Amino acid sequence: MPQIGLVSAVNLRVQGNSAYLWSSRSSLGTESQDGCLQRNSLCFGSNESMGHKFKIHTPYATTRRWAKEFHPLKVVCVDYPRPELDNTVNYLEAAFLSSSFGTSPRPTKPLEIVIAGAGLGGLSTAKYLADAGHKPILLEARDVLGGKVAAWKDDDGDWYETGLHIFFGAYPNMQNLFGELGINDRLQWKEHSMIFAMPNKPGEFSRFDFPEALPAPLNGILAILKNNEMLTWPEKVKFAIGLLPAMLGGQSYVEAQDGISVKDWMRKQGVPDRVTDEVFIAMSKALNFINPEELSMQCILIALNRFLQEKHGSKMAFLDGSPPERLCMPIVEHIESKGGQVRLNSRIKKIELNEDGSVKCLILNNGSTIEGDAFVFATPVDIFKLLLPEEWKEIYISKSWRS
């Protein structure tokens, strides 16, 4: 049964044609002492998928004593099944590349490779280096795994996260990683819809529903055409015309848009600003936590091209718990099982260089040093720039000037 609404459980006491909330320790379908049949039922809150609330009409007032005796039942909801991703070209390519790490000849002398940053980029780098037979040493400055998908517990034991984290069907490397770790069941797939909050109508939402019967890109085109709440028909037409170069130009066109922001690209293509404000501000925030005037259009086009090329590319799944526990820890356990290390609270203070300009070691805030055969930085660019040695800055400026 797909999870389609707020679900709670109550016991119904049926007497004649009336039903009211009741508490009972009786099992399903048993009869109480006064001869009233008591049945366990589900109560659903309102949801657009259902269209209405399930209501219990009761002619009787519920007393406080009954309310105190009410014991909710545990309800288990089954999510939408995992879409057919395994036979797509992108997934097969990702699976082949990652499997090559485990099937390639083992190195005669495993390298100790130091990786800075235990976000998903650093964790996956360490995972595949360990699969290839090397010894990764993963350093994380904070006391929590995950980087941009990090999460913390508050004083009450509840989790709070850095933002909403979505796993699309168009993420072949990520989907392949879940499969290799044996945790595919931790992804909860949802109906194929994109739901946007409407900025000018607080509390109201607009849906883009992708029909299952149609292949890509027809399912996405129809989802856009059927939505009349966010975009007008003239805006849809201008948006579609603006996207044509990206659809026809392929990957080379997408890569060439790296130097232009989302907002500037939209204006250049004649797409109205309202399209950016209504739709792409949400995509920009979701993809990189920044506004359309700051995000490279290349990032948006990579996602859009995937969504338009793959039937289930825009289908979404959510993790069944906090990312550090449900996703990051299985990666850490995999790394450590192959001899690698993951060290939290290991903030890098300085990159120490050899005379030839290569990395000698990393100096941590506590004064300790970390040496290795190779070094990888999987940190945000802004953090890496703060650590960049003066000698490297000169090389960068020199190359930039010549280019």
Backbone torsions as a table, in degrees:
resi	resn	phi	psi	omega
1	MET	NA	123.0	178.6
2	PRO	-67.9	146.3	178.0
3	GLN	-80.5	111.1	-172.7
4	ILE	-121.3	6.7	178.4
5	GLY	-175.0	-178.9	174.5
6	LEU	-69.4	124.9	-174.0
7	VAL	-120.4	131.4	171.3
8	SER	-138.2	167.8	-176.7
9	ALA	-122.2	140.8	177.3
10	VAL	-137.7	161.8	170.8
11	ASN	-98.4	133.1	178.0
12	LEU	-104.5	129.2	174.2
13	ARG	-100.7	114.4	-174.5
14	VAL	-101.0	125.4	176.1
15	GLN	-137.4	108.3	-174.3
16	GLY	67.7	-125.7	-179.9
17	ASN	-102.7	9.2	-177.0
18	SER	-105.5	153.6	177.7
19	ALA	-143.1	137.7	177.5
20	TYR	-148.8	161.0	-177.0
21	LEU	-63.6	137.5	-177.1
22	TRP	-151.0	154.3	176.7
23	SER	-112.2	133.8	-178.8
24	SER	-151.7	146.9	174.4
25	ARG	-94.3	3.6	-177.8
26	SER	-70.7	154.3	177.2
27	SER	-80.4	171.1	-176.0
28	LEU	-58.6	125.7	173.5
29	GLY	81.7	13.0	179.4
30	THR	-87.8	168.2	-177.0
31	GLU	-111.7	132.8	-179.0
32	SER	-80.5	177.0	-174.2
33	GLN	-64.5	-29.9	-178.7
34	ASP	-91.0	11.3	173.7
35	GLY	85.9	7.7	-179.8
36	CYS	-89.3	130.5	178.6
37	LEU	-75.6	129.4	-178.6
38	GLN	-115.1	126.8	-178.4
39	ARG	-126.6	145.7	175.6
40	ASN	-86.9	132.7	-178.6
41	SER	-137.3	165.0	176.7
42	LEU	-100.6	142.2	176.4
43	CYS	-116.6	121.6	-177.2
44	PHE	-104.6	134.3	171.6
45	GLY	-78.7	171.1	-175.8
46	SER	-68.3	148.7	179.0
47	ASN	-159.5	144.9	-177.0
48	GLU	-62.3	-28.9	180.0
49	SER	-68.0	-28.6	-177.7
50	MET	-93.3	-34.9	176.5
51	GLY	90.5	-16.7	-179.5
52	HIS	-160.8	167.0	175.7
53	LYS	-89.2	147.2	170.5
54	PHE	-84.2	117.6	-175.0
55	LYS	-115.3	146.1	175.1
56	ILE	-109.2	113.3	179.1
57	HIS	-86.5	119.7	-177.2
58	THR	-127.3	129.4	178.9
59	PRO	-82.4	-5.3	-175.5
60	TYR	-107.3	146.7	175.0
61	ALA	-82.3	141.0	179.2
62	THR	-88.5	125.6	-178.5
63	THR	-81.9	163.3	178.9
64	ARG	-64.6	-32.3	-179.9
65	ARG	-63.2	-42.9	178.6
66	TRP	-64.1	-39.7	-178.1
67	ALA	-62.2	-38.2	179.6
68	LYS	-68.2	-29.9	-177.4
69	GLU	-83.9	-5.9	-176.5
70	PHE	-69.0	127.6	179.4
71	HIS	-122.8	110.1	179.6
72	PRO	-66.0	146.4	177.6
73	LEU	-89.3	157.0	176.3
74	LYS	-82.4	130.8	-178.5
75	VAL	-120.2	131.8	177.6
76	VAL	-110.0	125.0	-179.4
77	CYS	-110.1	138.3	-180.0
78	VAL	-98.8	133.5	-178.7
79	ASP	-85.1	175.7	176.9
80	TYR	-62.5	146.0	-177.6
81	PRO	-66.8	156.4	177.3
82	ARG	-62.4	130.3	-179.3
83	PRO	-67.9	164.8	179.6
84	GLU	-76.9	90.9	-178.1
85	LEU	-105.0	-25.1	-167.8
86	ASP	-64.6	-20.8	-177.2
87	ASN	-102.5	5.1	177.7
88	THR	-75.2	152.8	-177.2
89	VAL	-60.0	-45.4	-178.0
90	ASN	-62.4	-41.2	-179.4
91	TYR	-66.7	-42.8	-179.4
92	LEU	-64.0	-39.6	177.5
93	GLU	-63.6	-43.8	179.7
94	ALA	-64.2	-41.7	-179.3
95	ALA	-64.5	-39.1	179.6
96	PHE	-65.6	-44.3	-178.6
97	LEU	-64.3	-44.5	-177.5
98	SER	-71.0	-33.7	179.1
99	SER	-67.8	-24.5	-178.5
100	SER	-65.4	-25.2	178.2
101	PHE	-66.6	-36.2	-177.7
102	GLY	-85.0	-19.6	-176.0
103	THR	-101.7	-11.8	-179.2
104	SER	-71.5	157.7	179.6
105	PRO	-57.7	140.1	179.8
106	ARG	-68.6	138.9	178.6
107	PRO	-66.8	140.0	178.1
108	THR	-67.6	-30.7	176.0
109	LYS	-130.9	98.8	179.1
110	PRO	-57.8	139.2	179.0
111	LEU	-88.8	142.9	170.2
112	GLU	-90.5	112.2	-173.9
113	ILE	-114.5	118.5	-178.4
114	VAL	-89.4	127.7	-178.4
115	ILE	-120.4	127.0	179.0
116	ALA	-98.4	121.5	176.3
117	GLY	106.9	113.2	-179.0
118	ALA	-103.7	43.7	165.3
119	GLY	-78.8	-172.1	-179.3
120	LEU	-64.0	-31.3	177.2
121	GLY	-65.0	-48.8	179.7
122	GLY	-67.0	-41.3	179.8
123	LEU	-63.3	-44.6	-179.2
124	SER	-69.4	-35.1	175.5
125	THR	-60.4	-47.4	179.1
126	ALA	-64.0	-37.5	-179.2
127	LYS	-61.9	-48.1	-176.4
128	TYR	-76.0	-29.1	172.8
129	LEU	-66.1	-38.9	176.2
130	ALA	-65.0	-39.1	177.2
131	ASP	-61.8	-32.8	-178.5
132	ALA	-80.8	-2.6	175.9
133	GLY	100.3	8.4	179.9
134	HIS	-97.1	177.8	-175.6
135	LYS	-118.3	88.0	179.8
136	PRO	-74.3	143.8	172.6
137	ILE	-121.0	104.5	-173.8
138	LEU	-96.9	123.6	-178.2
139	LEU	-109.0	131.7	176.4
140	GLU	-126.8	128.8	-176.5
141	ALA	-67.5	-34.8	-175.4
142	ARG	-93.7	-178.1	179.5
143	ASP	-99.0	18.2	-177.8
144	VAL	-138.4	144.7	178.4
145	LEU	-85.5	160.1	167.3
146	GLY	114.1	-20.4	-179.1
147	GLY	61.0	-117.0	-178.9
148	LYS	-73.1	-11.1	174.8
149	VAL	-107.6	20.3	179.7
150	ALA	-65.2	156.9	177.6
151	ALA	-148.5	152.4	-178.0
152	TRP	-131.1	157.6	173.8
153	LYS	-98.0	139.4	175.4
154	ASP	-87.6	-174.1	-175.7
155	ASP	-64.4	-22.8	179.6
156	ASP	-89.2	-1.4	-179.2
157	GLY	87.7	6.3	178.4
158	ASP	-88.9	147.8	-179.0
159	TRP	-86.4	140.3	166.9
160	TYR	-129.9	142.7	-169.7
161	GLU	-117.6	170.4	178.0
162	THR	-75.2	-13.3	179.8
163	GLY	165.9	-179.3	178.5
164	LEU	-78.1	125.5	-176.7
165	HIS	-110.7	121.2	-175.7
166	ILE	-117.1	139.7	176.5
167	PHE	-113.9	106.1	-177.3
168	PHE	-82.6	156.7	173.8
169	GLY	-65.4	-20.0	-178.7
170	ALA	-84.0	8.6	178.5
171	TYR	-101.7	80.1	-173.4
172	PRO	-64.3	-39.1	-179.4
173	ASN	-66.5	-39.8	179.6
174	MET	-67.8	-44.6	179.6
175	GLN	-63.5	-37.8	178.8
176	ASN	-66.6	-37.2	178.2
177	LEU	-62.9	-43.6	176.5
178	PHE	-58.0	-42.6	-179.1
179	GLY	-65.5	-42.3	-179.5
180	GLU	-64.5	-33.1	-180.0
181	LEU	-84.4	-7.1	179.8
182	GLY	71.8	31.9	-178.1
183	ILE	-123.9	30.6	177.3
184	ASN	-58.0	-30.6	-177.4
185	ASP	-71.1	-7.9	178.9
186	ARG	-85.2	-5.9	174.9
187	LEU	-93.0	126.4	179.1
188	GLN	-104.1	106.3	-176.6
189	TRP	-80.4	145.2	-177.9
190	LYS	-115.8	171.7	176.7
191	GLU	-60.2	154.3	-174.2
192	HIS	-81.0	81.0	179.6
193	SER	-144.9	150.1	169.3
194	MET	-114.6	125.1	-176.0
195	ILE	-116.8	123.5	-177.1
196	PHE	-112.2	138.5	168.3
197	ALA	-74.5	138.8	-177.6
198	MET	-94.4	112.1	-174.8
199	PRO	-56.7	-36.8	-176.6
200	ASN	-86.9	-3.4	178.6
201	LYS	-134.0	79.7	-176.8
202	PRO	-53.9	133.9	179.2
203	GLY	87.0	-5.7	179.7
204	GLU	-108.6	150.3	-175.6
205	PHE	-129.6	152.0	179.6
206	SER	-123.1	136.5	-173.7
207	ARG	-109.7	142.8	168.2
208	PHE	-117.0	103.7	-175.9
209	ASP	-98.1	123.3	-178.5
210	PHE	-94.3	115.7	-179.3
211	PRO	-67.7	133.1	-177.0
212	GLU	-69.2	-25.3	-174.1
213	ALA	-75.2	-17.5	-174.9
214	LEU	-101.9	145.6	175.7
215	PRO	-81.1	170.5	173.1
216	ALA	-78.1	144.5	3.4
217	PRO	-92.5	6.4	-175.3
218	LEU	-61.8	-35.5	-179.2
219	ASN	-64.7	-38.3	178.8
220	GLY	-71.7	-39.6	179.3
221	ILE	-62.9	-44.1	-179.8
222	LEU	-66.5	-36.2	178.4
223	ALA	-60.9	-39.2	179.1
224	ILE	-71.6	-43.4	-177.4
225	LEU	-65.4	-34.1	-177.5
226	LYS	-77.1	-15.9	179.8
227	ASN	-87.8	117.4	-179.9
228	ASN	-115.4	10.4	-176.3
229	GLU	-92.9	-34.6	-175.0
230	MET	-96.3	-41.5	-175.5
231	LEU	-122.6	140.3	174.7
232	THR	-80.6	166.9	180.0
233	TRP	-62.3	-42.6	176.1
234	PRO	-59.7	-37.6	178.5
235	GLU	-67.7	-38.5	177.7
236	LYS	-62.5	-43.5	-178.6
237	VAL	-63.8	-45.9	-179.9
238	LYS	-65.1	-37.0	178.0
239	PHE	-64.8	-44.7	-179.7
240	ALA	-63.0	-42.5	178.9
241	ILE	-64.6	-40.0	179.5
242	GLY	-63.8	-31.1	-178.7
243	LEU	-82.6	-12.8	-176.5
244	LEU	-55.0	-46.0	179.7
245	PRO	-58.0	-37.3	179.7
246	ALA	-68.9	-39.2	-179.1
247	MET	-69.7	-36.0	-176.4
248	LEU	-90.1	-27.6	-174.8
249	GLY	-79.7	-19.8	177.2
250	GLY	71.3	-159.5	-173.1
251	GLN	-63.7	-36.3	-178.9
252	SER	-63.4	-38.2	177.9
253	TYR	-67.0	-43.5	-179.2
254	VAL	-58.9	-45.7	-177.9
255	GLU	-65.7	-28.9	-178.8
256	ALA	-74.6	-9.8	-177.5
257	GLN	-94.4	10.9	-175.4
258	ASP	-64.1	-29.6	-175.0
259	GLY	-88.2	5.5	-177.6
260	ILE	-123.1	139.5	-177.6
261	SER	-76.6	165.3	179.0
262	VAL	-59.4	-47.7	-176.5
263	LYS	-64.3	-44.0	-179.9
264	ASP	-66.3	-38.9	179.1
265	TRP	-63.6	-43.4	-180.0
266	MET	-60.8	-44.7	179.7
267	ARG	-65.6	-39.4	178.5
268	LYS	-61.3	-35.0	-179.0
269	GLN	-87.4	2.2	178.2
270	GLY	79.3	16.7	178.9
271	VAL	-82.4	129.4	-178.3
272	PRO	-58.8	146.8	179.8
273	ASP	-58.8	-29.4	-177.8
274	ARG	-63.9	-30.0	176.8
275	VAL	-64.5	-43.2	178.0
276	THR	-63.8	-45.0	-176.3
277	ASP	-69.1	-34.5	-176.2
278	GLU	-85.0	-38.3	-171.5
279	VAL	-111.6	-51.2	-167.8
280	PHE	-84.1	-13.9	171.4
281	ILE	-67.2	-34.9	177.6
282	ALA	-68.5	-42.9	179.4
283	MET	-65.0	-40.7	-179.8
284	SER	-63.4	-44.8	179.2
285	LYS	-63.8	-39.6	-177.9
286	ALA	-69.9	-37.2	-175.5
287	LEU	-78.8	-37.6	-175.0
288	ASN	-147.7	16.3	175.0
289	PHE	61.5	23.6	179.7
290	ILE	-133.2	171.5	-175.2
291	ASN	-82.9	162.7	-178.5
292	PRO	-60.8	-27.8	179.4
293	GLU	-77.9	-7.3	-179.9
294	GLU	-109.9	-22.8	-175.0
295	LEU	-89.0	138.9	176.5
296	SER	-67.1	137.2	178.8
297	MET	-65.7	-23.1	177.6
298	GLN	-57.2	-39.5	-178.9
299	CYS	-61.8	-45.0	179.4
300	ILE	-66.0	-43.5	-176.2
301	LEU	-67.6	-33.5	176.3
302	ILE	-59.7	-45.9	179.8
303	ALA	-66.5	-46.2	-178.1
304	LEU	-61.7	-41.6	179.6
305	ASN	-62.0	-38.8	176.8
306	ARG	-63.8	-44.6	-178.1
307	PHE	-63.5	-36.0	-177.0
308	LEU	-80.1	-23.9	-176.3
309	GLN	-90.9	-26.6	-172.8
310	GLU	-117.5	132.1	-176.9
311	LYS	-57.6	-42.8	-177.9
312	HIS	-102.5	15.0	-176.1
313	GLY	-60.9	-37.7	-177.8
314	SER	-95.6	6.5	176.9
315	LYS	-74.4	139.2	-170.5
316	MET	-111.6	147.5	172.2
317	ALA	-131.8	151.4	177.1
318	PHE	-119.9	147.7	177.6
319	LEU	-72.2	145.5	-175.1
320	ASP	-83.4	16.4	178.6
321	GLY	-177.1	-163.8	-178.0
322	SER	-72.3	138.1	180.0
323	PRO	-56.0	-41.8	-179.7
324	PRO	-59.1	-38.0	-178.0
325	GLU	-83.8	-44.2	-169.6
326	ARG	-89.1	-19.1	-179.5
327	LEU	-122.3	-50.4	-174.6
328	CYS	-68.7	-43.1	-177.5
329	MET	-62.2	-40.3	174.9
330	PRO	-59.4	-34.2	177.3
331	ILE	-68.2	-43.5	178.6
332	VAL	-59.9	-45.1	-180.0
333	GLU	-61.8	-38.0	177.7
334	HIS	-64.8	-45.0	-179.7
335	ILE	-61.1	-47.8	-176.7
336	GLU	-69.0	-30.1	178.3
337	SER	-66.5	-20.4	179.8
338	LYS	-104.4	14.1	175.0
339	GLY	94.5	2.7	178.3
340	GLY	-83.3	174.1	-179.1
341	GLN	-130.6	146.7	173.1
342	VAL	-130.2	118.9	-175.2
343	ARG	-119.2	117.6	174.3
344	LEU	-85.6	170.9	179.6
345	ASN	52.1	40.7	-178.3
346	SER	-123.4	71.4	-177.3
347	ARG	-79.1	133.1	-179.2
348	ILE	-83.6	129.0	178.9
349	LYS	-96.1	-37.8	-174.1
350	LYS	-155.8	146.8	171.5
351	ILE	-98.2	112.7	-179.3
352	GLU	-88.6	130.6	-175.8
353	LEU	-107.0	154.1	168.6
354	ASN	-81.0	173.9	-179.3
355	GLU	-62.9	-29.4	-179.3
356	ASP	-84.6	4.2	178.1
357	GLY	91.2	-3.7	176.7
358	SER	-81.3	164.7	-176.4
359	VAL	-77.9	127.6	176.3
360	LYS	-89.1	-48.8	-179.8
361	CYS	-167.2	170.8	173.2
362	LEU	-108.9	132.4	177.6
363	ILE	-101.3	124.5	-178.2
364	LEU	-89.6	168.0	-179.0
365	ASN	-61.2	-29.5	-179.2
366	ASN	-83.8	4.0	177.4
367	GLY	93.7	-12.8	179.5
368	SER	-75.0	158.4	-179.6
369	THR	-117.3	147.3	178.6
370	ILE	-122.8	117.4	178.2
371	GLU	-103.8	157.8	178.6
372	GLY	-164.5	171.2	177.6
373	ASP	-83.5	-22.8	178.3
374	ALA	-154.3	158.6	-176.2
375	PHE	-133.1	137.5	179.2
376	VAL	-128.3	133.3	174.9
377	PHE	-108.3	116.1	177.8
378	ALA	-114.9	45.7	-179.4
379	THR	-108.9	164.4	170.7
380	PRO	-57.9	149.8	-177.2
381	VAL	-59.0	-38.7	-178.0
382	ASP	-61.1	-38.0	178.5
383	ILE	-69.2	-42.6	-179.3
384	PHE	-63.9	-35.9	179.7
385	LYS	-62.8	-33.5	178.7
386	LEU	-68.3	-26.6	-178.3
387	LEU	-95.6	-7.2	-174.0
388	LEU	-60.5	121.3	179.0
389	PRO	-62.6	150.2	-178.9
390	GLU	-58.0	-37.3	-179.9
391	GLU	-61.9	-37.2	179.6
392	TRP	-73.1	-32.9	178.3
393	LYS	-61.8	-39.2	178.7
394	GLU	-64.2	-39.9	178.0
395	ILE	-63.2	-43.3	-178.5
396	TYR	-64.0	-44.8	-179.4
397	ILE	-65.1	-39.1	-179.3
398	SER	-64.5	-45.4	-179.4
399	LYS	-67.1	-39.8	179.1
400	SER	-62.7	-39.3	-179.5
401	TRP	-66.2	-42.4	-179.4
402	ARG	-67.1	-35.8	-177.7
403	SER	-75.7	NA	NA
